């Protein structure tokens, strides 16, 4: 949730984001970062975690 809040603040608006949307954003953020890390590991010749 902390990462999602950080991203929310990067695009700060006066409107509050509902908790469900914030959870969805957190899940999508973790998925994106995991995919990027996996791709970087493969590009570096390291085995996937």
Phi and psi restraints in degrees (range 20) as a CNS / XPLOR table:
assign (resid 1 and name C) (resid 2 and name N)
       (resid 2 and name CA) (resid 2 and name C) 1.0 -61.5 20.0 2
assign (resid 2 and name N) (resid 2 and name CA)
       (resid 2 and name C) (resid 3 and name N) 1.0 -43.0 20.0 2
assign (resid 2 and name C) (resid 3 and name N)
       (resid 3 and name CA) (resid 3 and name C) 1.0 -64.0 20.0 2
assign (resid 3 and name N) (resid 3 and name CA)
       (resid 3 and name C) (resid 4 and name N) 1.0 -40.9 20.0 2
assign (resid 3 and name C) (resid 4 and name N)
       (resid 4 and name CA) (resid 4 and name C) 1.0 -64.0 20.0 2
assign (resid 4 and name N) (resid 4 and name CA)
       (resid 4 and name C) (resid 5 and name N) 1.0 -40.6 20.0 2
assign (resid 4 and name C) (resid 5 and name N)
       (resid 5 and name CA) (resid 5 and name C) 1.0 -63.9 20.0 2
assign (resid 5 and name N) (resid 5 and name CA)
       (resid 5 and name C) (resid 6 and name N) 1.0 -39.2 20.0 2
assign (resid 5 and name C) (resid 6 and name N)
       (resid 6 and name CA) (resid 6 and name C) 1.0 -62.6 20.0 2
assign (resid 6 and name N) (resid 6 and name CA)
       (resid 6 and name C) (resid 7 and name N) 1.0 -44.5 20.0 2
assign (resid 6 and name C) (resid 7 and name N)
       (resid 7 and name CA) (resid 7 and name C) 1.0 -65.1 20.0 2
assign (resid 7 and name N) (resid 7 and name CA)
       (resid 7 and name C) (resid 8 and name N) 1.0 -40.5 20.0 2
assign (resid 7 and name C) (resid 8 and name N)
       (resid 8 and name CA) (resid 8 and name C) 1.0 -58.6 20.0 2
assign (resid 8 and name N) (resid 8 and name CA)
       (resid 8 and name C) (resid 9 and name N) 1.0 -43.9 20.0 2
assign (resid 8 and name C) (resid 9 and name N)
       (resid 9 and name CA) (resid 9 and name C) 1.0 -67.0 20.0 2
assign (resid 9 and name N) (resid 9 and name CA)
       (resid 9 and name C) (resid 10 and name N) 1.0 -28.7 20.0 2
assign (resid 9 and name C) (resid 10 and name N)
       (resid 10 and name CA) (resid 10 and name C) 1.0 -64.4 20.0 2
assign (resid 10 and name N) (resid 10 and name CA)
       (resid 10 and name C) (resid 11 and name N) 1.0 -27.8 20.0 2
assign (resid 10 and name C) (resid 11 and name N)
       (resid 11 and name CA) (resid 11 and name C) 1.0 -117.4 20.0 2
assign (resid 11 and name N) (resid 11 and name CA)
       (resid 11 and name C) (resid 12 and name N) 1.0 38.4 20.0 2
assign (resid 11 and name C) (resid 12 and name N)
       (resid 12 and name CA) (resid 12 and name C) 1.0 -48.8 20.0 2
assign (resid 12 and name N) (resid 12 and name CA)
       (resid 12 and name C) (resid 13 and name N) 1.0 132.5 20.0 2
assign (resid 12 and name C) (resid 13 and name N)
       (resid 13 and name CA) (resid 13 and name C) 1.0 -137.7 20.0 2
assign (resid 13 and name N) (resid 13 and name CA)
       (resid 13 and name C) (resid 14 and name N) 1.0 163.6 20.0 2
assign (resid 13 and name C) (resid 14 and name N)
       (resid 14 and name CA) (resid 14 and name C) 1.0 -69.2 20.0 2
assign (resid 14 and name N) (resid 14 and name CA)
       (resid 14 and name C) (resid 15 and name N) 1.0 -26.8 20.0 2
assign (resid 14 and name C) (resid 15 and name N)
       (resid 15 and name CA) (resid 15 and name C) 1.0 -78.8 20.0 2
assign (resid 15 and name N) (resid 15 and name CA)
       (resid 15 and name C) (resid 16 and name N) 1.0 135.9 20.0 2
assign (resid 15 and name C) (resid 16 and name N)
       (resid 16 and name CA) (resid 16 and name C) 1.0 -78.3 20.0 2
assign (resid 16 and name N) (resid 16 and name CA)
       (resid 16 and name C) (resid 17 and name N) 1.0 144.5 20.0 2
assign (resid 16 and name C) (resid 17 and name N)
       (resid 17 and name CA) (resid 17 and name C) 1.0 -91.4 20.0 2
assign (resid 17 and name N) (resid 17 and name CA)
       (resid 17 and name C) (resid 18 and name N) 1.0 129.3 20.0 2
assign (resid 17 and name C) (resid 18 and name N)
       (resid 18 and name CA) (resid 18 and name C) 1.0 -59.1 20.0 2
assign (resid 18 and name N) (resid 18 and name CA)
       (resid 18 and name C) (resid 19 and name N) 1.0 149.8 20.0 2
assign (resid 18 and name C) (resid 19 and name N)
       (resid 19 and name CA) (resid 19 and name C) 1.0 -55.7 20.0 2
assign (resid 19 and name N) (resid 19 and name CA)
       (resid 19 and name C) (resid 20 and name N) 1.0 -39.6 20.0 2
assign (resid 19 and name C) (resid 20 and name N)
       (resid 20 and name CA) (resid 20 and name C) 1.0 -63.1 20.0 2
assign (resid 20 and name N) (resid 20 and name CA)
       (resid 20 and name C) (resid 21 and name N) 1.0 -41.8 20.0 2
assign (resid 20 and name C) (resid 21 and name N)
       (resid 21 and name CA) (resid 21 and name C) 1.0 -67.2 20.0 2
assign (resid 21 and name N) (resid 21 and name CA)
       (resid 21 and name C) (resid 22 and name N) 1.0 -37.6 20.0 2
assign (resid 21 and name C) (resid 22 and name N)
       (resid 22 and name CA) (resid 22 and name C) 1.0 -65.3 20.0 2
assign (resid 22 and name N) (resid 22 and name CA)
       (resid 22 and name C) (resid 23 and name N) 1.0 -39.8 20.0 2
assign (resid 22 and name C) (resid 23 and name N)
       (resid 23 and name CA) (resid 23 and name C) 1.0 -63.9 20.0 2
assign (resid 23 and name N) (resid 23 and name CA)
       (resid 23 and name C) (resid 24 and name N) 1.0 -41.2 20.0 2
assign (resid 23 and name C) (resid 24 and name N)
       (resid 24 and name CA) (resid 24 and name C) 1.0 -62.7 20.0 2
assign (resid 24 and name N) (resid 24 and name CA)
       (resid 24 and name C) (resid 25 and name N) 1.0 -41.8 20.0 2
assign (resid 24 and name C) (resid 25 and name N)
       (resid 25 and name CA) (resid 25 and name C) 1.0 -63.5 20.0 2
assign (resid 25 and name N) (resid 25 and name CA)
       (resid 25 and name C) (resid 26 and name N) 1.0 -41.0 20.0 2
assign (resid 25 and name C) (resid 26 and name N)
       (resid 26 and name CA) (resid 26 and name C) 1.0 -63.1 20.0 2
assign (resid 26 and name N) (resid 26 and name CA)
       (resid 26 and name C) (resid 27 and name N) 1.0 -43.3 20.0 2
assign (resid 26 and name C) (resid 27 and name N)
       (resid 27 and name CA) (resid 27 and name C) 1.0 -63.9 20.0 2
assign (resid 27 and name N) (resid 27 and name CA)
       (resid 27 and name C) (resid 28 and name N) 1.0 -45.2 20.0 2
assign (resid 27 and name C) (resid 28 and name N)
       (resid 28 and name CA) (resid 28 and name C) 1.0 -64.2 20.0 2
assign (resid 28 and name N) (resid 28 and name CA)
       (resid 28 and name C) (resid 29 and name N) 1.0 -37.3 20.0 2
assign (resid 28 and name C) (resid 29 and name N)
       (resid 29 and name CA) (resid 29 and name C) 1.0 -65.7 20.0 2
assign (resid 29 and name N) (resid 29 and name CA)
       (resid 29 and name C) (resid 30 and name N) 1.0 -44.9 20.0 2
assign (resid 29 and name C) (resid 30 and name N)
       (resid 30 and name CA) (resid 30 and name C) 1.0 -62.9 20.0 2
assign (resid 30 and name N) (resid 30 and name CA)
       (resid 30 and name C) (resid 31 and name N) 1.0 -42.4 20.0 2
assign (resid 30 and name C) (resid 31 and name N)
       (resid 31 and name CA) (resid 31 and name C) 1.0 -61.9 20.0 2
assign (resid 31 and name N) (resid 31 and name CA)
       (resid 31 and name C) (resid 32 and name N) 1.0 -46.2 20.0 2
assign (resid 31 and name C) (resid 32 and name N)
       (resid 32 and name CA) (resid 32 and name C) 1.0 -60.1 20.0 2
assign (resid 32 and name N) (resid 32 and name CA)
       (resid 32 and name C) (resid 33 and name N) 1.0 -48.3 20.0 2
assign (resid 32 and name C) (resid 33 and name N)
       (resid 33 and name CA) (resid 33 and name C) 1.0 -64.2 20.0 2
assign (resid 33 and name N) (resid 33 and name CA)
       (resid 33 and name C) (resid 34 and name N) 1.0 -39.3 20.0 2
assign (resid 33 and name C) (resid 34 and name N)
       (resid 34 and name CA) (resid 34 and name C) 1.0 -62.9 20.0 2
assign (resid 34 and name N) (resid 34 and name CA)
       (resid 34 and name C) (resid 35 and name N) 1.0 -43.0 20.0 2
assign (resid 34 and name C) (resid 35 and name N)
       (resid 35 and name CA) (resid 35 and name C) 1.0 -63.5 20.0 2
assign (resid 35 and name N) (resid 35 and name CA)
       (resid 35 and name C) (resid 36 and name N) 1.0 -41.3 20.0 2
assign (resid 35 and name C) (resid 36 and name N)
       (resid 36 and name CA) (resid 36 and name C) 1.0 -64.7 20.0 2
assign (resid 36 and name N) (resid 36 and name CA)
       (resid 36 and name C) (resid 37 and name N) 1.0 -42.4 20.0 2
assign (resid 36 and name C) (resid 37 and name N)
       (resid 37 and name CA) (resid 37 and name C) 1.0 -64.3 20.0 2
assign (resid 37 and name N) (resid 37 and name CA)
       (resid 37 and name C) (resid 38 and name N) 1.0 -44.7 20.0 2
assign (resid 37 and name C) (resid 38 and name N)
       (resid 38 and name CA) (resid 38 and name C) 1.0 -60.7 20.0 2
assign (resid 38 and name N) (resid 38 and name CA)
       (resid 38 and name C) (resid 39 and name N) 1.0 -44.2 20.0 2
assign (resid 38 and name C) (resid 39 and name N)
       (resid 39 and name CA) (resid 39 and name C) 1.0 -64.2 20.0 2
assign (resid 39 and name N) (resid 39 and name CA)
       (resid 39 and name C) (resid 40 and name N) 1.0 -38.8 20.0 2
assign (resid 39 and name C) (resid 40 and name N)
       (resid 40 and name CA) (resid 40 and name C) 1.0 -66.6 20.0 2
assign (resid 40 and name N) (resid 40 and name CA)
       (resid 40 and name C) (resid 41 and name N) 1.0 -39.2 20.0 2
assign (resid 40 and name C) (resid 41 and name N)
       (resid 41 and name CA) (resid 41 and name C) 1.0 -62.8 20.0 2
assign (resid 41 and name N) (resid 41 and name CA)
       (resid 41 and name C) (resid 42 and name N) 1.0 -44.1 20.0 2
assign (resid 41 and name C) (resid 42 and name N)
       (resid 42 and name CA) (resid 42 and name C) 1.0 -64.0 20.0 2
assign (resid 42 and name N) (resid 42 and name CA)
       (resid 42 and name C) (resid 43 and name N) 1.0 -44.9 20.0 2
assign (resid 42 and name C) (resid 43 and name N)
       (resid 43 and name CA) (resid 43 and name C) 1.0 -62.9 20.0 2
assign (resid 43 and name N) (resid 43 and name CA)
       (resid 43 and name C) (resid 44 and name N) 1.0 -28.9 20.0 2
assign (resid 43 and name C) (resid 44 and name N)
       (resid 44 and name CA) (resid 44 and name C) 1.0 -87.6 20.0 2
assign (resid 44 and name N) (resid 44 and name CA)
       (resid 44 and name C) (resid 45 and name N) 1.0 -3.0 20.0 2
assign (resid 44 and name C) (resid 45 and name N)
       (resid 45 and name CA) (resid 45 and name C) 1.0 81.4 20.0 2
assign (resid 45 and name N) (resid 45 and name CA)
       (resid 45 and name C) (resid 46 and name N) 1.0 13.6 20.0 2
assign (resid 45 and name C) (resid 46 and name N)
       (resid 46 and name CA) (resid 46 and name C) 1.0 -91.7 20.0 2
assign (resid 46 and name N) (resid 46 and name CA)
       (resid 46 and name C) (resid 47 and name N) 1.0 149.4 20.0 2
assign (resid 46 and name C) (resid 47 and name N)
       (resid 47 and name CA) (resid 47 and name C) 1.0 -68.7 20.0 2
assign (resid 47 and name N) (resid 47 and name CA)
       (resid 47 and name C) (resid 48 and name N) 1.0 149.1 20.0 2
assign (resid 47 and name C) (resid 48 and name N)
       (resid 48 and name CA) (resid 48 and name C) 1.0 -68.0 20.0 2
assign (resid 48 and name N) (resid 48 and name CA)
       (resid 48 and name C) (resid 49 and name N) 1.0 148.0 20.0 2
